[in-house]
């Protein structure tokens, strides 16, 4: 976390620097015998490596009952690929975007926020936007154990000419990839309130 304060003032700006280093493993299964036309399938295989490394700088805009922030993001093409087998651990492009975050807590046990972003892509990939919603509920009042529901949308602008090739057969990190809605559940345990 990065902090900056004006000298002689109580006004401070608090920004957060976020880094995501995803390590991924992808593989094709042994399903050739059960399909009607196995000759068109790719070879079995697996691949491990970094996904798209991400950096973001988030700046707080509103800090009252309602919270608001804005962030700028960079996602870099650091993925591993084996195109002959249709395998990739990330997108073969860089993406740069801006995201708006808005939400609040409702008492000590419930929070909710929504964020929306628009990304410009390189390497003939299409630009896209994402919208994510998160709802969290503290399950145990004395213990800081949270149950969290995520919903996400990704919509391609379909303005890129990247050819997916063998990635179309595996569905891994293709151009114009979309979802509506992607859902996720997670549990968070806070070890301290700091």
Residue pairs with C-beta under 8 A, 6 or more apart in sequence:
1 14
1 15
1 16
1 17
2 14
2 15
2 16
2 17
3 12
3 13
3 14
3 15
4 12
4 13
4 15
5 11
5 12
5 13
6 12
13 59
13 60
14 60
15 57
15 58
15 59
15 60
16 57
16 58
17 55
17 56
17 57
17 58
18 54
18 55
18 56
18 57
18 58
18 71
19 53
19 54
19 55
20 53
20 54
20 55
21 50
21 53
22 50
22 51
22 52
22 53
22 54
22 89
22 90
23 48
23 49
23 50
23 51
24 48
24 49
24 50
24 51
24 89
24 90
25 46
25 47
25 48
25 89
26 46
26 47
26 48
26 87
26 88
26 89
26 170
26 172
27 44
27 45
27 46
27 47
27 87
28 42
28 43
28 44
28 45
28 46
28 85
28 86
28 87
28 170
29 44
30 44
31 41
32 38
32 41
32 44
35 41
41 169
42 84
42 85
42 86
42 166
42 169
42 170
43 84
43 85
44 85
45 82
45 85
45 87
46 87
47 80
47 81
47 82
47 85
47 87
47 88
47 89
48 80
48 89
49 79
49 80
49 89
50 78
50 79
50 80
50 89
50 90
51 78
51 79
51 89
51 90
52 75
52 76
52 77
52 78
52 79
52 90
52 91
52 95
53 75
53 76
53 78
54 73
54 74
54 75
54 76
55 73
55 74
55 76
56 71
56 72
56 73
56 74
56 99
57 71
57 72
58 69
58 70
58 71
58 101
59 69
59 70
59 71
60 67
60 68
60 69
61 68
61 69
61 70
62 68
62 69
65 104
65 105
66 102
66 103
66 104
67 101
67 102
67 103
67 104
67 113
68 100
68 101
68 102
69 100
69 101
70 98
70 99
70 100
70 101
71 98
71 99
71 101
72 96
72 97
72 98
72 99
73 95
73 96
73 97
73 98
73 99
73 117
73 119
74 94
74 95
74 96
75 91
75 94
75 95
75 96
75 119
76 94
77 90
77 91
77 92
77 93
77 94
77 122
77 123
78 90
79 88
79 89
79 90
79 91
79 92
79 173
80 88
80 89
80 90
81 87
81 88
81 89
81 92
82 88
83 165
83 166
83 167
84 166
85 166
85 170
86 165
86 166
86 167
86 168
86 169
86 170
86 172
87 170
87 172
88 167
88 172
88 173
89 173
90 173
91 121
91 125
91 173
92 123
92 125
92 162
92 173
93 121
93 122
93 123
93 124
93 125
93 162
94 121
94 122
94 123
95 119
95 120
95 121
95 122
95 125
95 128
96 119
96 120
97 117
97 118
97 119
97 120
98 117
98 118
99 115
99 116
99 117
100 115
100 116
100 117
101 113
101 114
101 115
102 113
102 114
102 115
103 111
103 112
103 113
103 114
103 134
104 111
104 112
104 113
105 111
106 112
108 138
108 141
109 137
109 138
109 141
110 135
110 136
110 137
110 138
111 134
111 135
111 136
112 133
112 134
112 135
112 136
113 133
113 134
114 131
114 132
114 133
114 134
115 131
115 132
116 129
116 130
116 131
116 132
117 129
117 130
117 131
118 127
118 128
118 129
119 127
119 128
119 129
119 130
120 127
121 127
121 128
121 160
123 162
124 160
124 161
124 162
124 175
125 160
125 162
125 175
126 156
126 157
126 158
126 159
126 160
126 162
126 175
126 176
127 156
127 157
127 159
127 160
128 154
128 155
128 156
128 157
128 178
129 154
129 155
129 157
130 152
130 153
130 154
130 155
131 152
131 153
132 150
132 151
132 152
132 153
133 150
133 151
133 152
134 148
134 149
134 150
134 151
135 148
135 149
136 146
136 147
136 148
136 149
136 188
137 146
137 147
137 148
138 144
138 145
138 146
139 145
139 146
139 147
143 189
144 189
144 190
144 191
144 193
145 187
145 188
145 189
146 187
146 188
146 189
146 190
147 185
147 187
148 185
148 186
148 187
148 188
149 183
149 184
149 185
150 182
150 183
150 184
150 185
150 186
151 181
151 182
151 183
152 179
152 181
152 182
152 183
152 184
153 179
153 180
153 181
153 182
154 177
154 178
154 179
154 180
154 182
155 178
155 180
156 175
156 176
156 177
156 178
158 176
160 175
160 176
162 175
163 175
164 174
164 175
167 173
167 174
168 174
171 177
